[in-house]
Amino acid sequence: MTQGVWCSFQTDLVMMKKKLLPLVLLLLLSVSGCADSRCFCQVTGDLDDCTCDVETIDGFNNDQLFSKLQTLLESDYFRFYKVNLNKACPFWTVRSHCGLKDCAVQPCSPNEVPEGIRSSSHNKYSAELNEQPVDCEQAGHLGAVDVSLSDETREALLNWSRHDDEAERFCVVDDEESPDSQYVDLLLNPERFTAYRGPEAWQIWNSIYEENCFKPYTIKRPLIPNLFHSSSGSEAKTFYSWLEGQCVEKRAFYRLISGLHASINIHLSARYLLDDSWFQKKWGHNVSEFRQRFDSELTAGEGPKRLRNLYFLFLIELRALAKALPVFQQPSFRLYTGRPEEDRRHKELLLHILQLARSFPLHFDETSLFAGDEKEAAKLKEDIRLAFLNISRIMDCVGCFKCRLWGKLQTQGLGTALKILFSERQIEALPTSSSKRPSFQLSRQEISSLLNAFGRISTSIRELKNFRSLLAEER
């Protein structure tokens, strides 16, 4: 055999091993135990640092909440999301994957977006509140002040106002007035498998976990094993021993990020490209992909822990929605699209969903967070806010545009939920009269991302029910 033929034979053999190894592993595991039990045996019972359990969340989400929430998210107010997908990565050079056809995002043309949304995108308040005349005496005072202000001072005041907004936020919010910001129809650009994977995708999650989750570099976190790396049991024990030794706030922060990671992986497995031929594109559940991401034996025990963290994330965002109810109950608030009857009907549905969220019997108790020494608690809260702010910036480093879209939306939604959770005093101080501007405000972008992000978490929990059934059928 010549050297060239021998090298070609070796290359083919290596490629064959890479393709067959996952199948061999799955075959061996099918002998050692049922896949559904290995994925879900630990996803039951009480959640850590909570008074709630998995089964209560499953019943509440799947039987009461899910269908109503999906109906709301199909409305124009929530389906059109304005985002800047062209911001440069602030941390490293990104090679765009726009060449992958399933990574592409199709922005809306101007006439596809309701005029009411386009014209009011920069307003935090309803059209009704902005149109109200200013009190004469107040206008006189403002006029007197304005006369004495230089252009530089006016600009400084505007900057201070922007700074006040930024000081409350846990995430970066795109400038909706930027020419690079465009409306995207989320229903036409769904979150699903795009083939964006490999070292560049791992760099995103590695940067999030290693640089923003308060973990020392000497502690190795458990990784999903692959052909090149396998986490040892001692690494996992060391990591979780370290995590349990952290304060409840830092444990919660890690679990939120892990839960978000799990949710994204569930969507990629549930809307996987099963067939890509000349005749059709077929998307559906890929059970093998789900196993590789969550089977306890294929993930060194990490998969079921991530699924439990998904439920923790659900509780946090559900609690934020319940606490936000007074914000949306204000008479001046409207889901404004310029279509009065639809706007009224969708606001009623939103309030019904928020009241349903408030009725949940086993809410997460956020008063357990930042409850120690006032100065230390304030510093810890600011550290966590800045860490999450940094994670939202990392989303601009995602090379796949569709992944970037949904990454930005979901981190912004979680950031908005955290903003709500820790703004209790401002929400309690909301005025009862529509003639006064509220002390706590949410932009349309924040409202849209908050509900859409929670919709993703709700869908993930619903999909777990589907995967349980599919795995059980394979017994």
C-alpha positions in Angstrom: 0.0 0.0 0.0 1.5 3.4 -1.0 2.0 6.1 1.6 -0.7 8.4 0.0 -3.3 5.6 0.0 -2.3 4.7 3.6 -2.7 8.3 4.8 -6.1 8.5 3.0 -7.2 5.3 4.7 -6.1 6.6 8.1 -8.0 9.9 7.5 -11.2 8.0 6.6 -10.8 5.8 9.6 -10.5 8.8 12.0 -13.6 10.4 10.4 -15.5 7.1 10.7 -14.6 6.9 14.4 -15.8 10.4 15.0 -19.2 9.6 13.4 -19.7 6.3 15.0 -18.5 7.1 18.6 -21.7 9.0 19.7 -23.8 6.2 18.2 -21.8 3.5 20.1 -22.1 5.5 23.3 -25.8 5.8 23.0 -26.1 2.1 22.2 -24.1 1.2 25.3 -26.1 3.5 27.5 -29.4 2.0 26.2 -28.2 -1.3 27.7 -27.2 0.3 31.1 -30.5 2.1 31.7 -33.4 3.9 30.1 -32.5 7.3 28.6 -35.6 9.1 30.0 -34.6 8.1 33.6 -31.0 9.2 33.0 -32.2 12.7 31.8 -35.0 13.2 34.2 -34.4 11.1 37.3 -33.0 14.1 39.2 -35.5 16.6 37.7 -38.1 16.2 40.4 -39.0 17.3 43.9 -37.9 20.5 45.7 -35.5 23.0 44.1 -32.5 24.3 46.0 -32.9 27.7 47.8 -36.6 27.6 47.1 -39.9 26.4 48.6 -41.1 25.2 45.2 -40.9 21.9 43.4 -40.6 20.8 39.8 -44.1 19.1 39.7 -45.9 22.3 40.8 -44.2 24.3 38.1 -44.9 21.7 35.4 -48.6 21.7 36.2 -48.9 25.5 36.4 -47.0 26.2 33.2 -48.3 23.4 31.0 -52.0 23.4 32.1 -52.7 27.1 32.9 -50.1 29.5 31.6 -48.4 28.3 28.4 -51.2 28.6 25.8 -52.3 32.0 27.0 -48.8 33.3 26.9 -48.2 32.1 23.4 -51.4 33.8 22.2 -50.2 37.1 23.7 -46.7 36.8 22.1 -48.3 36.3 18.6 -49.8 39.8 18.9 -48.2 42.7 17.0 -46.9 44.5 20.1 -44.7 41.5 21.1 -43.8 39.9 17.7 -42.0 43.0 16.4 -38.7 43.5 18.3 -36.3 46.3 17.5 -32.7 45.3 17.7 -29.2 46.3 16.5 -27.5 43.1 15.2 -24.6 45.1 13.7 -22.8 46.2 16.9 -19.2 45.3 17.1 -18.0 42.8 19.7 -16.3 44.8 22.4 -14.0 41.9 23.5 -12.6 40.1 20.5 -12.7 39.8 16.7 -15.8 37.9 15.5 -15.9 36.0 12.2 -19.5 36.3 11.1 -21.4 33.1 10.2 -23.8 34.9 8.0 -22.8 32.4 5.3 -24.8 29.7 7.2 -28.2 30.1 5.6 -30.1 29.2 8.8 -28.2 31.9 10.7 -29.7 34.7 8.6 -32.2 37.1 10.1 -34.8 38.8 7.8 -35.6 42.3 9.1 -38.9 43.9 8.5 -39.6 46.5 5.8 -41.2 49.7 7.2 -44.7 48.9 5.9 -44.7 45.5 7.7 -44.6 47.1 11.2 -47.7 48.8 12.5 -47.5 52.6 12.3 -48.3 52.9 16.0 -45.3 50.8 17.0 -42.9 52.7 14.6 -44.0 56.1 15.8 -43.9 55.4 19.5 -40.9 53.1 19.8 -38.9 55.9 21.6 -41.6 56.7 24.2 -41.7 55.1 27.6 -45.1 56.3 28.2 -48.4 55.8 26.4 -49.5 58.2 23.7 -52.3 59.4 26.0 -49.8 60.5 28.7 -47.5 62.2 26.3 -50.3 64.2 24.8 -51.5 65.6 28.2 -50.9 69.3 28.6 -48.4 70.4 31.3 -49.8 72.2 34.2 -49.6 76.0 33.6 -47.7 76.9 36.7 -45.3 74.0 36.2 -44.9 75.1 32.5 -44.1 78.6 33.7 -41.4 77.3 36.0 -39.9 75.1 33.3 -40.0 78.0 30.9 -38.1 80.2 33.3 -35.5 77.6 33.9 -35.1 76.8 30.2 -34.3 80.5 29.5 -31.3 80.4 31.8 -29.9 77.1 30.6 -27.1 76.9 28.0 -27.1 74.2 25.3 -24.3 72.5 27.2 -26.3 72.4 30.4 -29.4 71.1 28.7 -27.2 68.3 27.1 -25.7 67.6 30.6 -29.2 67.2 32.1 -30.2 64.8 29.3 -27.1 62.8 30.0 -27.9 62.7 33.7 -31.3 61.4 32.9 -29.8 58.7 30.6 -27.4 57.8 33.4 -30.2 57.4 35.9 -31.9 54.9 33.5 -28.6 53.0 33.0 -28.0 52.8 36.7 -31.2 50.8 37.1 -30.5 48.4 34.3 -28.9 44.9 34.5 -28.3 44.7 30.7 -27.4 46.8 27.7 -30.4 48.1 25.8 -29.9 48.9 22.1 -30.4 52.5 21.0 -33.7 52.3 19.1 -33.0 55.5 17.3 -29.7 54.2 15.8 -29.9 53.7 12.0 -28.5 50.2 12.6 -31.5 49.2 14.7 -34.2 47.3 12.7 -37.5 45.7 13.5 -37.5 41.9 13.3 -40.6 39.7 13.2 -39.9 37.1 15.8 -42.5 34.7 14.5 -40.7 34.6 11.1 -37.3 34.3 12.7 -37.8 31.6 15.3 -35.2 30.3 17.7 -34.0 26.9 16.4 -31.0 24.9 15.3 -28.7 26.8 13.0 -25.5 24.7 12.9 -23.6 27.4 14.8 -21.3 25.3 17.0 -17.7 24.5 17.6 -14.9 26.7 19.2 -16.5 30.0 18.5 -19.8 29.1 20.1 -17.9 27.6 23.0 -15.9 30.8 23.4 -19.2 32.7 24.1 -20.3 30.3 27.0 -16.7 30.0 28.3 -16.4 33.7 28.6 -19.7 33.9 30.4 -19.0 31.2 32.9 -15.3 31.8 33.4 -15.2 35.6 33.6 -18.6 36.6 34.9 -19.8 34.1 37.4 -17.5 35.0 40.3 -15.6 31.7 39.9 -11.8 31.6 40.5 -9.8 30.2 37.6 -8.4 27.5 39.8 -11.9 25.9 40.1 -12.7 23.9 37.0 -16.4 23.8 36.1 -18.0 20.7 34.7 -18.1 20.6 30.9 -20.2 18.5 28.6 -17.8 15.7 27.5 -16.9 15.4 23.8 -14.2 13.8 21.7 -11.5 16.1 23.1 -12.4 16.5 26.8 -14.2 14.7 29.5 -14.9 16.1 32.9 -13.6 14.0 35.8 -15.8 13.3 38.7 -13.4 15.0 41.0 -13.7 18.2 39.0 -17.4 18.2 39.3 -17.3 17.6 43.1 -14.8 20.4 43.6 -16.9 22.8 41.6 -20.1 22.1 43.4 -18.4 22.1 46.7 -17.1 25.6 45.9 -20.5 26.7 44.6 -22.3 25.6 47.8 -19.8 27.6 49.8 -20.8 30.8 48.1 -23.5 33.2 49.3 -27.0 32.6 48.1 -26.8 35.6 45.7 -23.8 34.2 43.8 -25.3 30.7 43.7 -28.5 32.2 42.3 -26.6 34.1 39.6 -24.8 31.0 38.4 -28.0 29.0 38.3 -29.8 31.7 36.3 -27.0 31.5 33.7 -27.0 27.7 33.7 -30.8 27.7 33.4 -30.7 30.1 30.4 -28.0 27.8 28.8 -30.3 24.8 29.3 -33.3 26.6 27.8 -31.4 27.5 24.7 -30.2 23.9 24.2 -33.7 22.6 24.6 -35.0 24.9 21.8 -32.1 23.8 19.5 -33.0 20.1 20.2 -36.8 20.7 19.8 -36.5 22.6 16.5 -33.7 20.7 14.9 -33.2 20.5 11.1 -34.2 16.9 10.5 -34.4 17.0 6.7 -32.9 19.5 4.3 -33.5 18.4 0.8 -34.5 20.0 -2.5 -38.2 19.3 -1.7 -38.5 20.3 1.9 -37.0 21.5 5.2 -38.3 19.6 8.1 -37.8 20.8 11.7 -38.6 18.7 14.7 -37.5 17.0 17.9 -34.1 15.4 17.8 -34.0 13.0 20.7 -30.3 12.1 20.2 -29.3 15.7 20.3 -31.3 16.1 23.5 -29.6 13.1 25.1 -26.1 14.4 24.2 -26.9 17.7 26.0 -28.8 16.3 29.0 -28.2 12.6 29.6 -26.5 12.3 33.0 -24.0 9.7 31.7 -23.2 11.6 28.5 -22.7 14.9 30.4 -20.8 13.6 33.5 -24.0 14.2 35.6 -24.2 17.9 34.5 -27.3 17.6 32.2 -30.0 17.0 34.9 -28.5 19.8 37.1 -28.9 22.2 34.2 -32.5 21.2 33.7 -33.2 21.9 37.4 -31.6 25.3 37.0 -34.1 25.9 34.2 -36.9 25.6 36.7 -35.1 28.0 39.0 -34.9 30.5 36.1 -38.7 30.1 35.5 -39.4 31.0 39.2 -37.3 34.1 39.0 -38.9 35.5 35.9 -42.4 34.4 37.0 -41.8 36.4 40.3 -40.8 39.4 38.3 -44.0 39.3 36.2 -46.1 39.1 39.3 -44.3 42.1 40.9 -44.7 44.1 37.7 -48.5 43.9 37.7 -49.0 47.4 39.2 -46.8 48.9 36.4 -49.2 47.5 33.7 -52.4 48.2 35.7 -51.8 52.0 35.4 -54.6 53.6 33.4 -52.1 55.4 31.2 -50.4 52.2 30.1 -51.3 50.7 26.7 -49.9 48.1 24.5 -49.9 50.8 21.8 -50.0 49.7 18.1 -52.4 52.3 16.8 -55.3 49.7 16.7 -57.4 50.6 19.7 -59.6 47.5 19.9 -56.7 45.1 19.5 -54.6 47.1 22.0 -57.4 47.0 24.6 -58.0 43.2 24.1 -54.3 42.4 24.4 -53.8 44.6 27.5 -56.7 42.6 29.1 -54.9 39.3 28.2 -51.6 40.6 29.5 -53.2 41.6 32.9 -54.9 38.2 33.1 -51.5 36.5 32.6 -49.9 38.7 35.2 -52.7 38.1 37.7 -52.3 34.4 37.0 -48.6 34.7 37.7 -49.4 36.5 41.0 -51.7 33.6 42.0 -48.8 31.1 41.8 -48.7 29.5 45.3 -44.9 28.9 45.7 -43.1 32.1 44.5 -39.4 32.6 45.0 -38.8 34.9 47.9 -36.4 37.6 46.7 -36.2 39.1 50.2 -33.7 36.3 51.0 -31.3 38.1 48.6 -29.1 41.0 49.6 -30.5 40.8 53.2 -27.2 41.2 55.2 -25.2 44.3 56.0 -26.6 47.2 54.0 -23.3 48.4 52.6 -22.1 44.9 51.8 -25.5 44.0 50.2 -25.4 47.1 48.1 -21.9 46.3 46.8 -22.8 42.7 46.1 -25.9 43.8 44.2 -23.8 46.2 42.1 -21.2 43.5 41.4 -24.0 41.2 40.1 -25.6 44.0 38.1 -22.3 44.7 36.4 -21.6 41.0 35.8 -24.9 40.6 34.1 -24.4 43.8 32.1 -21.2 42.4 30.8 -22.9 39.2 29.8 -25.4 41.2 27.8 -22.4 42.8 26.0 -21.0 39.4 25.1 -24.2 38.7 23.1 -22.8 41.1 20.5 -19.9 38.6 20.0 -22.2 35.8 18.8 -21.2 35.1 15.2 -24.6 33.7 14.1 -27.1 36.5 13.6 -30.2 34.5 14.5 -28.4 33.2 17.7 -27.4 36.8 18.4 -31.0 38.0 18.0 -32.3 35.5 20.5 -29.4 35.8 22.8 -29.8 39.5 23.1 -33.5 39.2 23.6 -33.3 36.6 26.3 -30.5 38.3 28.3 -32.4 41.6 28.0 -35.5 39.9 29.2 -33.8 38.4 32.2 -32.0 41.7 32.9 -35.4 43.4 32.9 -36.8 40.8 35.3 -33.9 41.5 37.7 -34.5 45.2 37.4 -38.1 44.7 38.4 -37.3 42.3 41.3 -35.0 44.9 42.9 -37.1 48.0 42.3 -39.8 47.2 44.8 -39.8 50.6 46.4 -40.2 52.4 43.1 -43.0 50.2 42.0 -44.8 50.7 45.3 -44.5 54.4 44.9 -46.2 54.4 41.5 -48.7 57.3 41.2 -52.4 56.5 41.2 -53.2 59.5 38.9 -52.3 59.3 35.2 -51.4 63.0 35.3 -48.1 62.2 37.0 -45.2 60.4 35.3 -44.3 57.2 37.1 -41.2 56.8 39.2 -40.6 53.3 37.7 -40.6 52.9 33.9 -40.1 50.2 31.3 -39.4 51.0 27.7 -41.3 49.1 25.0 -38.1 47.2 24.2 -37.8 46.1 27.8 -41.5 45.0 28.0 -41.2 43.0 24.7 -38.0 41.3 25.8 -39.4 40.5 29.3 -42.5 38.7 28.0 -40.7 37.0 25.0 -37.9 35.8 27.2 -40.3 34.3 29.7 -42.2 32.8 26.7 -38.9 31.0 25.8 -38.6 29.6 29.3 -42.2 28.5 29.4 -41.8 26.8 26.0 -38.7 25.0 27.3 -40.6 23.5 30.2 -43.4 22.5 27.9 -40.9 20.8 25.6 -39.5 18.8 28.5 -42.9 17.1 28.7 -42.6 16.3 25.0 -39.1 14.9 25.4 -40.1 12.7 28.3 -42.8 11.1 26.1 -40.4 10.6 23.2 -37.7 9.0 25.4 -40.3 6.8 27.1 -41.4 5.5 23.7 -37.9 4.3 23.0 -37.9 1.9 25.9 
